[in-house]
Amino acid sequence: MIESECSSDFAWSDAFLLGYGPMDDVHRKFVDTVREMQCAPDEDFAARLEAFAAHAKAHFDEENAWMIETDFPARECHMNEHAAVTHSIEQ
């Protein structure tokens, strides 16, 4: 399947914008990486999953650090969500 023909409904939306440029850029890349994984042909899926896992780890580490530095109120809940996704990837 060609990625442009992918039926994934997961795409970037400005509704995801937080208003903090560096994090918005990371989130755009996250959405792109997930979509690439969803749209990958079977023979490319493992490589796309590895790319997603690497991106997610870097994304979550950076976001966790930002939440701690800024004393983000819901950081514990969001960090737990990151941990759950990481656990799912590892499984």
Secondary structure as UniProt FT lines:
FT   HELIX           3..5
FT   HELIX           14..16
FT   HELIX           21..39
FT   HELIX           42..69
FT   TURN            70..71
FT   TURN            73..74
FT   HELIX           75..90
//
